[in-house]
Amino acid sequence: MEGSLSWEDFDKVAMYVGTIIGLNDFPEARKPAYQLTIDFGEAIGILKTSAQITKRYTKDDLINRQIVAVVNFPKKQIGKFMSECLVLGAIGESGDVILLAPDFKIQNGLRIG
């Protein structure tokens, strides 16, 4: 297991549920990826990110799908695109990403803790 993390450290990681409301191909990315627009509810708003999830998910699989993302990382410039959050997923043996998501449809903007 990697380094220890205190409860105070964990509490700083702002993980929230959001719904993918838009997506585009991201041909400029080094590895195949989508550009995602995610609605995190009224308090957080709409954020954009890119995700290397093309091996497992089609655009139809993703639109209106709820996901879990970290929303308090610094923004990151990826080519001409500005990423504003980090979508969470488990990385499979072949490098494909399996998204973390709630089992049931819930309110956007609920915090994971």
N, C-alpha and C positions, 0 to 999 in steps of 0.2 A: 504494500500500500504506500502511496505517496505521503508527503509530509502531513503532520497533524494540523488541524484547523480548530481554532477556538469557536465557541458559540457566538462570540462577538464578531469574529471574522465572517462566519456563515451568515449572520444577520445583515451584513453589509451587501450581500449578493441579492439584488432585487430581481427575483424570478416571478414573472406574471403570465397569465393566460391571455392569449390574443387569438383573433381569427384572421386568417389570410384572406384579404379582400381583393388583392390584385397580384399578378405576377407576369413577368416577362422573361424571355430567354436572356442570357448574359454571355453573348459570344466573345466579349473582350476578356473574360475570366480565363486564368491559366488552366483551370480544370473545369469541366462542364458544371454549370451552376444556373440557378434562377435568381432573378431579382424579385424579392417579395415585398408587398405592402401589407402591413399587419395592423389591425384595429385592436388596441388595448383598452378601449373604453374611454369614458369621458375624462378621468383623472390623468391618464397618461397620453392619450391621443393616438394618432396614427404614426407609426415608425416604419422605416424601410431597412432592409438588409439583403444580403445575398446568402445563398446556401447551396452547397454542393450535394444536392439530393436528387439529381437527375437519374441515377441508377435505379432507384426504387420507386420514384413517384413521377407521374405525369402531371401536366397542368390541371387536368380534370380531377385528379386525386387530391389536389392541394387547395383549389378555390373553395372558400367557405369552411375550411378545415381549421379546427382549433389546435394550437400548439403552445409550447412553453418556451419562453425566451428570457434572457437576462437583458434588462433595459437600462442598467446604470454603468455599462462600460463606456469609456470615451468613444466618440465617433471615430470611424476608421475609413480612410480613403482607399478604395479598391478601384484602381484605374480612374475613370471619370465618375464613378459611383461612390456615394457616401453611405456607409453602413452605420445604422443608428442603434442596433441591438444585435444580440446573438441568439439564434434559434438553437435549442438544445436537442441533442439526439445521441443515441448509442451508435458507435462505429463497429460495424460487422467485420468479419474476418476478411472479406473481399474489399473492404474500404467503403462499402455503402453505408449510408446513414439512415437509421431508423428513428424517426421523430418521436420525441416525448410529447404526450398529449393526454388530456383528461379522458376518462372512460365515458363520461356523459357530457352533453352540451351544458355549459355553465356560463355565467356572466363573464364577459371580457373584463380584464383588469383585476381579477382576483389574484392575490399574491400566493405564491407557493412558499411553504415554510415548514 
